[in-house]
Amino acid sequence: MEASPQMLALAAAARAWWEAGRPDGWSLEQHLADPAAGCSDSAQERALAVTVAQWVRPGN
């Protein structure tokens, strides 16, 4: 099943948000190891960060 343009746009926006929250000086690998770094204490925000990292992680 192919993703709709809206779903692709949502995924791209979520990834851009997650990457923008990466702590200064961190590599992608460091951020993947601690995907909620840079997030607020909001459970929803942290869950979104973990989900995006799972999607971004090589091999997924």
N, C-alpha and C positions, 0 to 999 in steps of 0.2 A: 504494500500500500504506500503510495507516494504522499508525502506531507503537503498540506495546502500552503499557499503563499502566506497566509496569516500565521500558521504554525511556525513556518520558517522565520518570519519576522519576529515572532515572540521569542523563539530560541535565540536569535541573533541579539535581540535587546537584552535578554537575560544574561547572555555571555558578556556583552559589553558592560553591563552593570557589575557583574562579578569581577571582571578584569580591572575595572576602574577602582574597585575596593581593595585591590592587592596592596599590601603594605609596601612602602618604598624600599627598594633594594632587593625585594624578594624575586626569586626566579619562579617560573611556572611550576617547576617540581616542588618547590617549597610551598607554594599556594595549594597545590593539589594535595599535599600531605596535611595541610590544615586549612581546608576550604572556607571555613567560617571566619578566618582571621580578617579583621577589618570590618566585620559586621557588628551591628548593635546586639543587644541582648534579646532582641525579639526572636521568639522561636520560629516564626514564619520566615524571617529573613535568613536565619541560620539554616533552616531546612531548604530554602531556595538555593543558597550557596552550595550546600552539599550536593543537591540534585544537579546543578550546573556543572560542578566539578566531576561528577560521575559521567556526565555526557561528554565533557571535554577530554577526560582522561584517555590517553592513547590506547587503542585496542577496543574501545567501546563504540 
